[in-house]
Amino acid sequence: MPLKRDLVVGAALTALAIFMIWQSQGFPRIRAMPYGPDLFPRIIAGGLILAAIGIVIEGLRNARSGAATLSTATSTPPVHYAALSFVGVAALVAGFALLLPVLGFHIAAALVVVLAVPIFGGSLLLALVMGGVVPVVLHYIFYSLMRVVLPWGLLTPIAW
Amino acid sequence: MDLFALLAVVLTPKILGTVFLCTLYGAFVGAMPGLTATMAVALLVPFTWFMDPVQAAAAIVATTTTAIFAGDISGAVLKIPGTPASAAYVEDSYRLSQSGHPRSTLYSALFASVVGGVIGVTILMFATPTLTYLSRNFSSDEAFWLAALGLSCAVLVGGPSVPRNFASLFIGLAIATVGIDVAVGHPRFTFGNVELYDGVSFIPAMIGMFALSELLRNAVGGRQSSRLRLTVEPLREALLTAARQFAALWKNVLRSATGGTFIGALPGAGADVAAWIAYAVSRRFSRKPEAYGRGHIEGVVDGGAANNAAVAGAWTPALVFGIPGDSVTAIAIGVLMMKGLTPGPDVLNTDSALVYAIFGSFLLANLMMLVTGGLVVAMATQVLRVPRAVLMPIILILAMLGGYAISGSTLAIWIILVLGLLASAMLWADIPLAPAILGIVLGRIVEDNFMVSMLKARGDLTEFFARDIAAVLGAITLTIWAILLYRALRSFIAPAKPQGSRDTTRDNTDR
């Protein structure tokens, strides 16, 4: 597992480096400038590749010496549930970004809280109570107290 | 100007009240995960419209000072540093509070912060005339080396695996290249999104990497433990322990506060760089360097003293040069300019009353922080008793709204998501996050100053060593690079055993 993981990490870092080099070839150069906008991306890409090589070598050495085999020994919950929670939280963030301008922050925040509470192991009742309370408190802190401009969305007709 | 004369300037009921309220406000906002010191000050700006210059300066200074300290609170309790300045030692403070010492750790950090801040402002007060002279000679060469030095420190103080620290740093630097480039103004890696032209803004990046990744990991953690399992010591015992720890480490505080002030005073290097360097120096001179990163109080005290001292120091480049040391000072100097202050080498002649009022407010705010910060620590640890199912959704919504509030754009929420996923992948790969954060902060500074210097020198790299101060800073940086290279090569030649076993212990305790 650790070796496989290190190979994946090395490949991902190399892919990022190749992408940066490929993209930076299109960057314009000006004759008056000794170094162009492509210099730092290229240096960084080089650094990423070196780091990738280092990580893979480290993984190979660890695999050979038999170290780091304990890393999966801790008890973890069933994989499908963990994956579901992970995707759930990520989806809530994406959903909030998409729906905040449409629904307004009261409704969007209430939805996020109602859906997030069960993911973190809370009951449905707790979810509903928090879904009711949290938007009011947020309104008070951000809108009334700190005067941050937040979108009202669907509630715009009654905004104050 | 002596200390008592300084205090006399600010000892009026109005300023006292302002400082008291603002230290309380700064402590609460700083302690909230996802709400940073920068945000605390940014949200304060509308209120400073209604204040006179001295009061406005006092409000900003008091908020900054306490918010920087309070960043330690969410760092220790939730492993989410409230400000980048707390990132250097968050691993230590978090593990200390996990092992049942959240209060004594935070009180030690508070004492270190207060003393660090007082030392910082004292040095600043006496040194500003001299530094005014020195800063006049500062150029992009020195600024470049300073930022490069900061980056090198990130690799030096990161996790045990050098290639992984490097990977983290370069990921951060790669993120910093997003946006309009400084050389010719070409948009890089923006994928046609105009809002990305300014680059990946720092606050959502921080929230994503530290807050969302932690939330995602908690979600994966499942239902088996619905509460954050943490024991809190009684208040009296915590205060006594902290006082004892602080008394034993007073030399560290003195060293880190002095160093932190000077690092903070240099343009481009703020409280975060000061904390990193103080932490690295502390580990170097400690009797127990192996304990660092695993819950050791020494690094927390050193970093805590250094970052609060640097907050005071950061005002020097802002006042005498107009170059803010960090984002908080950038906002602050903007407000003061609206109030009629003109930063520059002549500031001590033109605005001396206001400058000394700023020093006085720093002193007052640091002393007041002992009370208000202590109060917030005592109360903030109540957060630990809140069930995870209540706490986590609140952090989630606060993180997203906090990111959004700074820019008023949903792009911030997308940045939070992307960098949160990236950070989760990095944690899975056992790559530390902190060097990446420093890469994001300093990447642009390194490139900007490099380009400016090269434009002046027409591409001649030896120009970076042509000036005295630059040559010294450059030599230090190159030495650190040599040490890192040597360490990396040695770890490939020497037996791999300690490397592997260290990685596994980290894997296990992180869960």
HADDOCK unambig.tbl for C-alpha pairs under 7 A between the chains (distance, minus, plus):
assign (segid A and resid 5 and name CA) (segid B and resid 429 and name CA) 6.83 0.50 0.50
assign (segid A and resid 9 and name CA) (segid B and resid 429 and name CA) 6.67 0.50 0.50
assign (segid A and resid 33 and name CA) (segid B and resid 455 and name CA) 6.49 0.50 0.50
assign (segid A and resid 34 and name CA) (segid B and resid 454 and name CA) 6.90 0.50 0.50
assign (segid A and resid 34 and name CA) (segid B and resid 455 and name CA) 6.96 0.50 0.50
assign (segid A and resid 34 and name CA) (segid B and resid 458 and name CA) 6.15 0.50 0.50
assign (segid A and resid 34 and name CA) (segid B and resid 459 and name CA) 4.92 0.50 0.50
assign (segid A and resid 36 and name CA) (segid B and resid 183 and name CA) 6.06 0.50 0.50
assign (segid A and resid 37 and name CA) (segid B and resid 181 and name CA) 5.94 0.50 0.50
assign (segid A and resid 37 and name CA) (segid B and resid 183 and name CA) 5.76 0.50 0.50
assign (segid A and resid 37 and name CA) (segid B and resid 184 and name CA) 6.75 0.50 0.50
assign (segid A and resid 41 and name CA) (segid B and resid 174 and name CA) 6.90 0.50 0.50
assign (segid A and resid 41 and name CA) (segid B and resid 177 and name CA) 6.87 0.50 0.50
assign (segid A and resid 44 and name CA) (segid B and resid 170 and name CA) 5.88 0.50 0.50
assign (segid A and resid 44 and name CA) (segid B and resid 173 and name CA) 6.88 0.50 0.50
assign (segid A and resid 44 and name CA) (segid B and resid 174 and name CA) 6.43 0.50 0.50
assign (segid A and resid 47 and name CA) (segid B and resid 170 and name CA) 6.39 0.50 0.50
assign (segid A and resid 48 and name CA) (segid B and resid 167 and name CA) 5.86 0.50 0.50
assign (segid A and resid 48 and name CA) (segid B and resid 170 and name CA) 5.96 0.50 0.50
assign (segid A and resid 51 and name CA) (segid B and resid 163 and name CA) 4.89 0.50 0.50
assign (segid A and resid 51 and name CA) (segid B and resid 164 and name CA) 6.70 0.50 0.50
assign (segid A and resid 51 and name CA) (segid B and resid 166 and name CA) 5.86 0.50 0.50
assign (segid A and resid 51 and name CA) (segid B and resid 167 and name CA) 5.11 0.50 0.50
assign (segid A and resid 54 and name CA) (segid B and resid 163 and name CA) 5.18 0.50 0.50
assign (segid A and resid 55 and name CA) (segid B and resid 163 and name CA) 5.70 0.50 0.50
assign (segid A and resid 55 and name CA) (segid B and resid 164 and name CA) 6.53 0.50 0.50
assign (segid A and resid 61 and name CA) (segid B and resid 496 and name CA) 6.45 0.50 0.50
assign (segid A and resid 62 and name CA) (segid B and resid 496 and name CA) 6.47 0.50 0.50
assign (segid A and resid 62 and name CA) (segid B and resid 500 and name CA) 5.96 0.50 0.50
assign (segid A and resid 67 and name CA) (segid B and resid 497 and name CA) 6.50 0.50 0.50
assign (segid A and resid 67 and name CA) (segid B and resid 500 and name CA) 5.12 0.50 0.50
assign (segid A and resid 67 and name CA) (segid B and resid 501 and name CA) 6.21 0.50 0.50
assign (segid A and resid 68 and name CA) (segid B and resid 500 and name CA) 5.01 0.50 0.50
assign (segid A and resid 68 and name CA) (segid B and resid 501 and name CA) 5.88 0.50 0.50
assign (segid A and resid 68 and name CA) (segid B and resid 503 and name CA) 6.78 0.50 0.50
assign (segid A and resid 68 and name CA) (segid B and resid 504 and name CA) 5.41 0.50 0.50
assign (segid A and resid 70 and name CA) (segid B and resid 504 and name CA) 6.20 0.50 0.50
assign (segid A and resid 71 and name CA) (segid B and resid 504 and name CA) 5.06 0.50 0.50
assign (segid A and resid 71 and name CA) (segid B and resid 507 and name CA) 5.84 0.50 0.50
assign (segid A and resid 71 and name CA) (segid B and resid 508 and name CA) 6.59 0.50 0.50
assign (segid A and resid 74 and name CA) (segid B and resid 508 and name CA) 6.39 0.50 0.50
assign (segid A and resid 77 and name CA) (segid B and resid 222 and name CA) 6.31 0.50 0.50
assign (segid A and resid 82 and name CA) (segid B and resid 220 and name CA) 4.38 0.50 0.50
assign (segid A and resid 82 and name CA) (segid B and resid 221 and name CA) 7.00 0.50 0.50
assign (segid A and resid 82 and name CA) (segid B and resid 222 and name CA) 6.43 0.50 0.50
assign (segid A and resid 83 and name CA) (segid B and resid 220 and name CA) 6.83 0.50 0.50
assign (segid A and resid 85 and name CA) (segid B and resid 219 and name CA) 5.38 0.50 0.50
assign (segid A and resid 85 and name CA) (segid B and resid 220 and name CA) 5.82 0.50 0.50
assign (segid A and resid 86 and name CA) (segid B and resid 216 and name CA) 5.56 0.50 0.50
assign (segid A and resid 86 and name CA) (segid B and resid 219 and name CA) 5.89 0.50 0.50
assign (segid A and resid 86 and name CA) (segid B and resid 220 and name CA) 5.71 0.50 0.50
assign (segid A and resid 89 and name CA) (segid B and resid 216 and name CA) 6.48 0.50 0.50
assign (segid A and resid 90 and name CA) (segid B and resid 417 and name CA) 6.78 0.50 0.50
assign (segid A and resid 93 and name CA) (segid B and resid 417 and name CA) 6.39 0.50 0.50
assign (segid A and resid 94 and name CA) (segid B and resid 414 and name CA) 6.87 0.50 0.50
assign (segid A and resid 97 and name CA) (segid B and resid 410 and name CA) 5.49 0.50 0.50
assign (segid A and resid 97 and name CA) (segid B and resid 413 and name CA) 5.71 0.50 0.50
assign (segid A and resid 97 and name CA) (segid B and resid 414 and name CA) 6.67 0.50 0.50
assign (segid A and resid 109 and name CA) (segid B and resid 397 and name CA) 6.60 0.50 0.50
assign (segid A and resid 113 and name CA) (segid B and resid 393 and name CA) 5.57 0.50 0.50
assign (segid A and resid 116 and name CA) (segid B and resid 393 and name CA) 5.51 0.50 0.50
assign (segid A and resid 117 and name CA) (segid B and resid 389 and name CA) 5.29 0.50 0.50
assign (segid A and resid 117 and name CA) (segid B and resid 390 and name CA) 6.76 0.50 0.50
assign (segid A and resid 117 and name CA) (segid B and resid 393 and name CA) 5.99 0.50 0.50
assign (segid A and resid 119 and name CA) (segid B and resid 219 and name CA) 6.53 0.50 0.50
assign (segid A and resid 120 and name CA) (segid B and resid 219 and name CA) 5.84 0.50 0.50
assign (segid A and resid 120 and name CA) (segid B and resid 223 and name CA) 6.93 0.50 0.50
assign (segid A and resid 120 and name CA) (segid B and resid 388 and name CA) 6.61 0.50 0.50
assign (segid A and resid 120 and name CA) (segid B and resid 389 and name CA) 4.81 0.50 0.50
assign (segid A and resid 121 and name CA) (segid B and resid 223 and name CA) 5.29 0.50 0.50
assign (segid A and resid 121 and name CA) (segid B and resid 226 and name CA) 6.36 0.50 0.50
assign (segid A and resid 121 and name CA) (segid B and resid 389 and name CA) 5.62 0.50 0.50
assign (segid A and resid 122 and name CA) (segid B and resid 389 and name CA) 4.83 0.50 0.50
assign (segid A and resid 146 and name CA) (segid B and resid 43 and name CA) 6.21 0.50 0.50
assign (segid A and resid 148 and name CA) (segid B and resid 405 and name CA) 6.17 0.50 0.50
